[in-house]
Amino acid sequence: MNQTGKIADRMAITDVIFQYCRAMDRIDAELGYSVWHEDGTADYGAIYHGSGRGFVDWVCGAHRTMLATSHRITNVLVTLNDDKAESESYVIATVRRMVDDRLLQTSTSGRYLDRWSRREGRWAIDRRVYLHDFDEVREITGSTLPETGRRDRADPSYEVWTR
């Protein structure tokens, strides 16, 4: 594989990782399903173990009970071997929820260890293992800016992506 092909494959895999975050934050199950191959699996330890599609259903249900979510990816490393690949990416997920009339924010840091394959020209996850590194829970006592985003397909970003 030439260098241009390797760069294109790394970019394609990274884009899928970023699409996963978008799917989680917009609670877009269809987009979330596209991250995994049909037979792909997700292992989030004690949180979830099963199919990738099942994980998307589970997490979208959980996120609907929360006020806000934000997933961010950093430090994406990809190793390529023809139509197979492995990646490690750092994730910081932040969620807000009401508990006993208190606004709580949980920030979780961890890593996704993904095994990939390209099938019919499309990179998707065969197996994801999530490693939890640490988290923090704190009470939020004030917010100064109004929320302008939406957590569904009515979010203004969908208009941008359909142009």
N, C-alpha and C positions, 0 to 999 in steps of 0.2 A: 504494500500500500504506500502510495506517495505521501509526502508531507501535507499537501493540500487536502487529500482525502482524510488523513488523520485529524487535521484541524476541523474539518467539516463534521466528522463523526463526534469529536469532543463537544463541539458547539451544539450539535443535535441532542446529545445526551444531557448537556447542561440545560438546554431549553426545556426538556421534559421535566427535569428536576424543578425548574422555576415554575412550570405549568402546574406541577403538583401543589405548590404553595398557593398559587392563584385559585386552584380548585378548592382548597381547604378554606381559604378566607372568603370566597364568594359562595361557599356551600354549593358548588357546581359538581354534582355527582357524575354527570356525563364526562366532563373534562377529567375528573379524578379517575374514572374507569380507564381512560385512554393512556394513563401513565403506566399501567401494568398490561402485560399480555394476559389473555383470557385465563391461562393456567398459572399466572403469577401468584406468589404468596407474600404475606406480610407477617413479620415476627416483631411485635412490639413488647416482648417479654410478658409481664403480668397484665399488661393493658389489653393486648389483643394478639391472637395467633390464628391465622387462617388465610383465606384467599385475599388477594389485593382488592378485588371488587367488594368483598364483604367488609374489609377495613374501611373503604370509602363510605359505604352505607352506614357503618357504625359511627365513624367520626363526624359525618354530616349530621346525623341525628344528635350527637353530643353537642356539636357547635350551634345547632338551632336553639339550645337552651342557654347559650351564652350571649352576652351583650356585644362583644367584639372579639375578633381574633386577628393575629398578625403573625405570619410565618416568614422568616428570613433565612436565606441560605448563604453560607460563606465557605471559603476554602474547599472548593470542588476539585478533587483529584480524580482523574480518569486514566485507566490503563486499558488499551485496546489490543485485541487479538482477533483480527479479521471481523467476523460477525458476532463476536462475543466481547464483553467488556466488564470491568468492575469499577466501582467508584466509591469514594468516601466523600461525604459532604457534611459540613457542620450546619446544624439547624438551631435557630432560636425561635421558639414559639411563645407568644404572649397572648393570654386570654383574660377577658374581664367578665365577671359574673357577680350577681347579687347573692349574698349569703346572709340570712338573718338581718336584712335591711342594711347591710354593709357592702360597699363596692370593693371587691377584691380583685387584684391583678396577680396572675401567676405567670412568671417567665421561666421557661424550661430550656435548658441547653443540652444538646445531645448530638449524635451523629447518625447518619444514614449510611449503612454499608449495603450497596446495591450490586446485584449481578444482573447484567443486561444481555439481551440478544437483539440482533436486527433480523426481523422476519418480514419478508415481502417489502423490503426497503424501509421499514419502520422500527426505530429503536424504542424498546419498552422494557420495563423491569420484569425479570424472571423471579427474583427473590430479594426482598428488603429485610434487613435486620436493623432495628433501631437500638442504639446504645444510649442510655440516659446518663448524662454526666452530672448535672445538678439542676436545682430549681430554687426559686424564691417566690414567696407569697407575701404580698403587702396590701394594706388597705389604702384605697385612693380617697382622698378627702376633698378634692376639687379638680375641676377641669375648666380651662379657660376658653377653649375653642369649640364651636358647634361641630357635630359630626356631619360630614357631607357625603361620605361613601355609603354604599348599600352592601348588604351581605347576600345578594342574589343577582340574577341576571338583569335587574333594573339598575345596577351600578353603572354610572356614566362611562366606565372603561369599556363596557361591551359595545357602546356606540362607536368608540374609537377603533376597536378591533374589527368591526364589520365594514369599515370604509375601504 
